[in-house]
Amino acid sequence: MSRTIDAVVSPTQTNTIPADISGQMLDLDEDDDLEVFSKDLTLADGNMFNASMPTSPGSMVNQCKFEEDEESDSKDIFITVDNPESHVTAIETFITYRVLTKTTRSEFDNSEYEVRRRYQDFLWLKGKLEDAHSTLIVHPLPEKFVVKGMVERFNGDFIETRRKALHKFLNRVADHPILSCSEDFKVFLSAQAWELTTYKKQGPGFLSRMGETVRAVANSVRGVKNRPEEFTAIQEYVEDFSNKIGSLDKVTQRIVKEQKEYLEELKEYGPTYTLWSGSEEELAEQLKGVAGCIERCCKETEEQVGHLSDTLVPVLHEYVLCAETLKAVLRRRDNIQAEFEAKNEALATKKVDRDALKEEIDKLEDRVEWANNALKGDWGRWQRSMRGDLKSAFLSTAEKNVDYYEKCLAVWETFLLSQRTEPSEETDRDNTP
């Protein structure tokens, strides 16, 4: 069933220039790059629990997934990214991913598609969506840059991490009422590799893109004079959110790093007790018992660290990237308004070509209105998604922590119980010649 939308297409496009980070990052081939966040979180928006709700980890997770199951009934497009393959040519090595699409939308010629895409194809799609809808919030892709020395190229964990991130990106686009109706998105999902290459060449030329970039820089330098209060409030919220989520991201990654180091120490700790038991006959039973407890706690710690790495860290870093995306969207909105304000000032001072300038101002006024309405609509959608994702991640982390400490506590309590003796047994032992 085709999805209908009440939206207009942005009449023009605005580009921005990214900050120069070449001194800190190593720019690799598109498929060599590391993203920190992209371990996918499968839990959906969860509701706050109360005393009447079941408190077992499994039941609480199921509570969180309930809304997702309901929403899936109304979806008309399903996308899966899987089956990564390595390709080696004379000049480069890269990874492609299979993109499977199933849909009931009438604008598609078929109900199922299978294509292969590489990371730079995803970058192209994201760029096209942002060009066409400059004040809609396009979900971030994994980072294109990698800090030197952080990752081995093309290892299995990296490829799987990227696959999950790309899968999430496409499904966020598919769930968006406007972005999912983009012709570029349809071509990305359905065209074979050679067809996509041909389609890409139909875009605006270099001079056109350069003109847009120059105009965006000029508007940014000029600045906006009368920003509506609601967008000033959004900007202040985003700055505050960016600072807080950035701090949480850094601290959480540091905690995970320290826990991994603790885990390595723990793995060496247990065998020391086992070795000691061989030369201390009177303490052999206790030493072996402690070694067994440490070994079991070591396994639980490994699971707990893995859960943090796969659940909380990815979501926090994902929204660090989302905050940067929001800042870019707000800048593009301001650039559109700044251009409109500049034309109005020119109209007040110029005495020639006033009719042509007035017509241009009318078009810019429509563009400002479209940009404002688009951002306001997407802002509420993004907040709901953000709060659902973070709430689910926090809930899942809390449940795992409770489970981890309960299991470790049970291990040591069992050991203590095994060492308790009845008074008569203690007396018999003391009287043994």
Secondary structure, 3 states (H helix, E strand, C coil): CCCCCCCCCCCCCCCCCCCCCCCCCEECCHHHCCCCCCCCCCCCCCCCCCCCCCCCHHHHHHHHHHHHHHHHCCCCEEEEEEEEEEEECCCCEEEEEEEEEEECCCCCCCCEEEEEEEHHHHHHHHHHHHHHCCCCCCCCCCCCEECCCCCCCCCHHHHHHHHHHHHHHHHHHHHCCCHHHCHHHHHHHHCCHHHHHHHHCCCCCHHHHHHHHHHHHHHHHHCCCCCCHHHHHHHHHHHHHHHHHHHHHHHHHHHHHHHHHHHHHHHHHHHHHHHHHCCCHHHHHHHHHHHHHHHHHHHHHHHHHHHHHHHHHHHHHHHHHHHHHHHHHHHHHHHHHHHHHHHHHHHHHCCCCHHHHHHHHHHHHHHHHHHHHHHHHHHHHHHHHHHHHHHHHHHHHHHHHHHHHHHHHHHHHHHHHHHCCCHHHHHHHHHCC
